[in-house]
Amino acid sequence: MNFLKQFDTFDPILGEVPDHLFPILPEIAWRARTILKSRTTSQIISLAKELDWAIEEYFRELKESEICRLESGMQCNDERYAQYFEWDSLNSGNGRYLFKDSMLDELDIPTAENTSEVDAIKECLGEWDDLGGEEFPDGKPQDFFAVLSLWLLADTIEWGVGKPSPIVANFQSSKMAELVRQRDPLDHLDKSYRIMMAGQSALKALDAVCHAEHLREVAQLEQAFSSKEITKQAEESKHRSMRTEKLNISRHQNRNEARAKVIDKWQKTPDEWISAAKAGIFLSNWLLGQGAGNDSKPLFDYQPRTVSDWIREHAKKIGVRFK
């Protein structure tokens, strides 16, 4: 059934769900309502109307696309063309070929007759990123299928054959009387047919709520994974920062130690070098032999210009001028 006024006779949030036909119906309602616990009846009705529109658009676009594909692959004089298309015109000079509705089953595409509402929404949901809109803010895929489940549940209740009206005592007349129930608009239909249709709607309602719960679990897992990733990245960033800090401290200590060795060596024979540049060249090479690191590389490896700057700065402090 298309969505018409199902929620006029069945409140999707508070409506009573009978269990005399299929005992699982109240459970389906409870599961769908759990997902939609923060929503109002008006929001649910609004989204149901949009879902109905999306389903119709899905089937319409499939039909038009397949007809265009079929027509583009045929010529007007093709023998098969007349099977699918017929001329429609008020006069022979003004008209066009139209697809025969009677050939729709020959297209071998999903239609409202061979595809459930649940499968249709599964297929077309990715094409609509604004379902719900302002009337159903922050709508999530699990919400859509939960609403669809309640819509199909309403169909089930409408198709289902109601219980006989109960017999109660009428104390005014001291006689037993049958309570009057509202007229069932589907009473004219065969009961076995109605039960079959109710069963189909119930199965689709169960399929919809199961898919809604699946999507909710996927979203929860993705959120949990994202949180773990954020925490992991924060921890890694913290560890990198600590390693960098330790490395900087180690480099600073190494530089101070190398500078102290250079100053000590230079102060013992300051007159041996006529310039800071020449002292830097000699002492830079001298530093290479003052120790080795864990990987057998020089412990103190500094460019001559750096060593010269150390010497020049220290010489200025103690009042030594180079020639």
N, C-alpha and C positions, 0 to 999 in steps of 0.2 A: 504493500500500500504506500501511496505517497503520503507525505505528512500534510494533514488537513487540520482536523480539530481533535486529534486524539487526546491532547492534554486538557481539553475542555471537560471531558468526562472522567479523566484519570489524572489526578495531581501527581506530577513526577516526583515530588518530594514527600508528600504526606499521604498520597492516595493508598487505599487498602488494596493489597494484592491477594486475590483468592488462590487457594492451593488445592481446590477440589479437582481441578482438571490435570494440572501438573504440579506436584509438590515442590519442585525446584523454583517455581516462579518467585516466591518471596525472597529466596536467597539471591536470585539474580538482581532483584530490586535493591536489596541491601548492599550488594557489592558495588552496583553502579552509583547508588546514592552516597556511599562512602567516598568515592572519588570526587563527587560533586558536592561535598558537604558544605563548601563555602559559597555555593551558588544559590540564586533565587529562582523561583518558578518562572518569572518573566525572562530571565537570562537564558534558562534552558529552552523555553519556547522559541526565543529569538534564534538561538543556535540551531535548533531543529529545523526551522524554516530555511536557514542558510545551507544546512547539510542537504536538504531536499533539493534546493536549487543546484548545488554542486553536483549531485548525482544526475539530475536531468541534463546539465551541461556536459557532463562526462559522456553520457550515452549519445547526446546530440552531436558532439564533436567527433566521436568515433564513427557515427553513421555518415556524416558529411565527408569526413576524410576518406572513408572507404568508397563512397560513391564517386568522389572526384578521382580516386585512383583507378576505379573500374572504368569510368568514362574516358579517362585519358589513355587507357590501354586499348580502346576499341574505336572503330570507325563507324560512322552512321550507317554505312551499308553492310556492316558486319551482321551476320545472321543472329548472333547472340545479343546484339544491341537491342533488338526489338523485344527480347525476352525481359530486359531490365528497364528499358525506357520507353515512354510513350509520348507522342506529340500532344501538347496541350495548347490550344489556341481558339480564340473566338472566330478567327478567319485564317485562311491558309497563308496570308501574308504577314501575319504578326503572331508569333508564338515561340514556343521552346519545348525541348525535350525534358521531361520530368521522370524521375525514378519512380517505378511502380512500388507502392507500399506493400503490395502482395508478395514482393520478392525480397523483403527485408530478411527473412530467415535464411535466404541463400547467401547473404553476405558473410556469414561465419564470423561474426564479431559479437562482443559482449553487448547484451541488451537488457532492458528491465525484465524481460521474460525469462532469460537464462542466467542472469547474474544477480546475486543478492546485493542488497544495499551495503552490507558490510564489505564485501569484496570491491564494490564500486568505490567506496570511500578509501579503502586501502590503496587502490590504484591511482586515484586522482588527488589524494591529500597533498602530495608534494607540489602540485600545480597552484595551490591556493595558499598564500602566506598571510592572508588577511581574514581568514574565516573567523567569524565571531565579531570582529571589529569593536566598535565602542560599546555595543550592547553586551558583549561577552569579553571583557578585557582580560589580557594575559591568558588567552585560551591555549591550552596545550593539547597535543594529539590524543592523550588519554581521556581528556574531557570530551572530545568529539565522539569517541566511541562509546563512552559512558552515556551520553545523551542519546546516541543512536540506539543503545540497548534499551533505554527506558521507552523510547518511541516504539520499538518493536515489541516491547512488553505490553504497551497499551494496545497494539494491534492484536496480540495474543488474547488479551482479556476481551476485546471486542468480538473476535472470532469465536471465542470459547462459548460453549453452551452453558448458560447459567444454571445454578441450582434451582429446583422448584421452589416457589414461594412457600415459606413455612406456614404451618397450620397453628393458629393461636386461639386461645380462649377469648371470646368476646363476653366480658362480664356483664355488659348491659343487657344482652339478650340471652345470656347463659347458653350460648351456642358456640361451636367451633367455627372459626372463620379463617379464610386464607388471606394473608396480607397481599395487598395489591402492589405489584412491582411495575416499574416503568416498562413501557413497550419496547421490545427488542427489535430494532430495525432490520435485523438479519434473520428473524424468525421464519421467513419464507424459504430460507435455504435449507438444503438437506443437512441433517445433523452430522452425518459422517464426513461430508465435505467441509463443514465448519471445523470439526475436530482436526481434520487434516491440515487446514490452513492455519489453525491455532498452533498446531505442532510445528509447522514450518517457521512461523514467526517466533516461537519459543526457542527453537534451535538457533535462529539467527540472533536473537537477543543474547543467548548464552555465548555465541561466538563473539559478539561485539564486546561484551563485558570482559571476556577472557583476553581479548586483544588489548582492551583498555588497561587491564592489570599488567599485561606484558610490557606495554609501553611505559607505564609508570615505573616498573622495576628497572627497565633499561635506563630511564631518566635518572633514577636514584643511584644506579651504579655509575653512570657517567659523572654525576655530581660528586659522588664519593671518590672516584678516580681523579677527578679534577682537583679536589681538595688535597688528596694525597700528593698529587704532582706539585701543587703550589707549595705544600709543606716541604716536600723533597727538594724543590728548587731553592727554597729559602735556606734549608740546612746546607745544601751544597754551596750556596753563595756565602754563607757564614764561614764554612770551612775554608773556602778559597780565600776569603778575607783574612782568616787567621794564618793560613799558610803564607799569604803575601806579606802579612805583618812580620811573621817570623823570619821570612827570607830577607825582608828589608833590614830587620835588626841584625841578622847575620852579616849582610853586606856592609852595613854601617860599622859593625865591629871589625870586620876585615879591613875596611878602608882606614879606620883609625889606627889599627895595628900596623898596617903598611906605612902610613904617614909617620907614625912614631919611629919606625925602623929607619926610614929615609932621613928624618931630621937628626936622629942620633948618629947615623953614619956620616952625614954631611958635617955636623958640628965638630967631629973629631979632626977633620982636615979641611976646613972651609977655604983655605987658600989654594987648594989643589985644582979648583975649577975657576976659570976666569969669568964664567957666565952661568946663570941659572939654567939656560938651555942645555949647555954641555953637561952640567951636573945632572940634569934630568935624564939625558940619554944614558949616561953611565949607570946611575942609580936605578933606572927602570930595568935595565938588564940585570943588575945586581939583585933586585927584588925577586926575579924569576927563580933564583937558586936558594931562596930563604925558606923553602918549605913546599911540600906537595899536598894536594887535596886527596880525598878518598879515591878519586878516579885517576890518580897519578898525574893530574894536570897541575901547573904551577898554582900555588896557593895565593900568591900576590902577583897579579898580571895587570899592570897599569901602564897607560901610554906615557911616553916621555914628557908630553906637554903637561899632563896631570901632575907628574912628579916635579916638574919645573915650577909649577904654580905653588906646590907645597913649600918648596925651598924658598921661592921668592917671597911668599907671604911670611914665613918664619924669619927670614933674613931682615925684612922690614921691621918686624916686631923688636928684634934685638939690635937694630941699628947697623946692620952690615949692608954695605953697598957693593954691588958688583961693578967691575971695571967696564 
